[in-house]
């Protein structure tokens, strides 16, 4: 074989080898992308329980509320937010207590509670992780409660399980700086499911003043609504999330400090 033909043969071999490597890399990248997409298909799951169990809770005695957070087969120990909303039957939304959950490892976040009076109580765990949000709700019968009252309540207050109760949650810092643009995020849920295509607005006003600003939002993902606002002066401000869809309506309020 002449030197010229030998050079052409070597060059062609090099092209074939590079081409094969390129196909292999593309295959790996494609496989990796598909794997990531497959992971994204997993829902964020939250199992809400109490220790001791719901049938053993007594007024005046401490108990633990736990949220077990998983994504696919993986425990989620790096959740962006886990808050427990706790209230007694009949209390207004503004009276609900918000408590930040503490990570216990293995995907478990918990708080400890004690109530002074027997009655029907509710807890909602607001969990944000892996760019998803979920708000499971649990009804607790604590102490000596009339069985008939409990049965009536299951058919009335706990209507979220039938898709008839809408709830909301505001995500933003408790303290912000005047002059900075602040991102406002609201989550709307119908029972345990995101509420999409709802009429959602933020209402903002300074403590003691009559002027209220209403801010329209954009739905960035199913049940998640965002807007931005700049607080021009320092003081205490109220931020209220309004959610409406058909006959469904609720609101959630948060107070923050602007420095």
C-alpha positions in Angstrom: 0.0 0.0 0.0 1.3 3.4 -0.9 2.0 6.0 1.8 -0.8 8.2 0.4 -3.4 5.4 0.7 -2.1 4.5 4.2 -2.6 8.0 5.4 -6.2 8.1 4.0 -7.0 4.8 5.7 -5.7 6.0 9.1 -7.7 9.2 8.8 -10.9 7.4 8.0 -10.4 5.0 11.0 -10.0 8.0 13.2 -13.2 9.5 12.0 -15.1 6.2 12.6 -13.7 5.9 16.1 -14.6 9.5 17.0 -18.1 9.0 15.5 -18.6 5.9 17.6 -17.5 7.7 20.7 -19.8 10.6 19.9 -22.8 8.2 19.5 -21.9 6.6 22.8 -21.7 10.0 24.6 -25.0 11.1 23.1 -26.5 7.9 24.2 -25.3 8.4 27.8 -26.5 12.0 27.8 -29.8 11.0 26.5 -30.1 8.2 29.1 -29.1 10.6 31.8 -31.7 13.1 30.7 -34.4 10.5 30.5 -33.4 9.3 34.0 -33.8 12.9 35.3 -37.2 13.2 33.6 -38.2 9.9 35.2 -37.2 11.1 38.6 -39.2 14.3 38.1 -42.3 12.2 37.4 -42.4 11.1 41.1 -44.8 13.0 43.2 -43.8 14.5 46.5 -45.4 12.3 49.2 -46.1 13.4 52.8 -47.4 11.0 55.5 -48.9 12.9 58.4 -49.1 11.1 61.7 -49.0 11.6 65.5 -47.1 9.9 68.4 -48.9 8.5 70.3 -51.6 7.5 67.7 -54.7 9.7 67.0 -56.9 7.6 69.3 -54.6 8.1 72.3 -54.3 11.9 72.4 -55.3 13.6 75.6 -55.6 17.3 76.5 -52.9 18.4 78.9 -50.5 15.8 77.6 -47.7 16.5 75.1 -47.8 14.7 71.7 -45.7 14.7 68.6 -46.9 15.5 65.1 -44.7 14.0 62.3 -44.5 14.5 58.6 -42.6 11.8 56.7 -41.5 13.3 53.3 -40.5 11.2 50.4 -39.8 11.6 46.7 -40.1 8.3 44.9 -38.1 5.8 47.0 -35.9 8.6 48.5 -36.3 10.2 52.0 -36.3 14.0 51.7 -34.0 15.6 54.3 -33.4 18.8 52.4 -37.0 20.2 52.2 -37.1 23.9 51.5 -39.9 24.4 53.9 -41.9 22.3 56.4 -44.4 24.2 58.5 -47.3 22.8 60.6 -50.5 24.8 60.7 -52.5 24.0 63.8 -55.9 25.1 65.0 -59.0 24.1 67.0 -62.3 23.6 65.2 -64.2 26.9 64.8 -61.1 29.2 65.0 -60.7 31.9 62.4 -57.9 31.6 59.9 -56.0 34.5 61.6 -55.9 32.4 64.8 -54.2 29.4 63.3 -50.8 28.7 64.7 -47.8 28.2 62.3 -44.9 26.1 63.7 -41.7 25.3 61.8 -40.9 21.6 61.7 -37.6 20.2 62.9 -35.8 17.6 60.8 -35.3 14.3 62.6 -33.6 12.6 59.7 -34.8 9.9 57.3 -37.3 12.3 55.8 -39.1 13.0 59.1 -40.0 16.5 60.3 -41.8 17.0 63.6 -43.2 19.4 66.2 -44.4 18.9 69.8 -47.8 20.1 70.9 -50.0 20.3 74.0 -53.6 21.5 74.1 -55.4 22.6 77.2 -59.0 21.8 76.1 -60.5 18.7 74.6 -62.0 19.0 71.2 -61.5 18.6 67.5 -58.2 20.0 66.2 -56.7 20.2 62.7 -53.1 20.1 61.5 -51.9 20.9 57.9 -48.3 20.3 57.0 -47.1 22.8 54.4 -44.2 21.0 52.7 -42.1 22.5 49.8 -39.3 20.4 48.3 -38.0 19.4 44.9 -39.9 22.3 43.3 -43.2 20.8 44.5 -45.6 21.8 47.3 -48.2 19.7 49.2 -50.5 20.4 52.1 -51.9 17.2 53.6 -54.4 17.7 56.5 -55.1 15.6 59.6 -58.1 15.7 62.0 -57.3 15.1 65.6 -59.9 14.2 68.3 -58.1 15.1 71.5 -59.4 14.3 75.0 -63.0 13.3 76.0 -65.2 14.2 73.0 -68.8 13.3 72.4 -68.8 10.7 69.6 -71.7 12.4 67.9 -69.8 15.7 67.7 -66.9 13.9 66.1 -69.2 12.2 63.5 -70.8 15.4 62.6 -67.5 17.1 62.2 -66.2 14.4 59.8 -69.1 15.2 57.5 -68.7 19.0 57.8 -65.3 20.4 58.6 -63.3 17.7 56.9 -64.9 18.3 53.5 -61.4 18.7 52.0 -61.3 14.9 51.5 -64.2 15.3 49.0 -62.5 18.1 47.1 -64.8 20.8 48.6 -62.3 22.8 50.8 -59.8 25.3 49.4 -56.8 26.4 51.4 -53.8 28.7 50.8 -50.3 29.3 52.0 -47.9 32.3 51.6 -44.2 31.8 51.1 -42.0 34.8 51.9 -39.6 36.0 54.5 -40.8 37.5 57.8 -38.5 40.4 57.5 -37.6 42.3 54.3 -35.7 45.5 53.4 -37.4 48.6 52.2 -36.6 49.4 48.5 -35.9 45.7 47.6 -38.2 43.9 45.2 -39.7 41.0 47.0 -41.0 37.8 45.5 -44.5 36.8 46.8 -45.4 33.1 46.4 -48.8 31.7 47.1 -50.0 28.1 47.0 -53.6 27.2 46.4 -54.9 23.7 47.3 -58.3 22.0 46.9 -58.1 19.3 49.6 -54.7 17.6 48.9 -54.6 18.7 45.3 -53.2 21.9 43.7 -55.9 24.3 42.7 -55.1 25.6 39.2 -56.5 28.4 37.1 -57.9 30.2 40.2 -58.5 33.9 40.6 -55.6 34.8 42.9 -54.4 38.2 44.2 -52.2 39.5 47.0 -53.6 42.4 49.1 -50.9 44.5 50.9 -51.3 47.3 53.4 -49.3 49.0 56.2 -50.4 48.6 59.8 -52.9 51.4 60.7 -53.3 52.7 57.2 -56.5 52.6 55.0 -54.7 52.3 51.7 -54.6 48.7 50.4 -52.7 47.6 47.3 -54.0 44.7 45.2 -51.4 42.8 43.2 -52.2 40.3 40.3 -50.2 37.1 40.1 -49.0 34.6 37.5 -49.5 30.9 37.9 -46.0 29.5 37.4 -46.9 25.9 38.0 -50.0 24.0 39.0 -51.4 25.6 42.1 -48.4 27.9 42.6 -48.8 31.7 42.0 -46.2 34.4 42.0 -45.9 38.2 42.0 -43.3 40.8 43.0 -43.7 43.9 45.1 -41.4 46.6 46.4 -42.1 47.9 49.9 -41.1 51.6 49.8 -41.0 52.3 53.5 -40.3 50.6 56.8 -43.0 49.4 59.2 -45.4 46.5 59.9 -47.2 45.2 56.8 -50.1 42.8 56.2 -50.0 40.5 53.2 -53.2 38.7 52.4 -53.6 35.9 49.8 -57.0 35.8 48.2 -58.1 32.6 46.3 -61.3 32.2 44.4 -62.6 29.7 41.9 -66.3 29.2 41.3 -67.9 28.9 44.7 -64.6 28.2 46.4 -63.1 31.0 48.3 -60.5 31.5 51.1 -57.8 33.8 52.2 -54.5 33.6 54.1 -52.8 36.4 55.9 -49.2 37.0 56.9 -47.6 39.9 58.9 -44.1 41.0 58.1 -41.6 43.6 59.1 -40.1 46.0 56.6 -36.8 47.5 57.8 
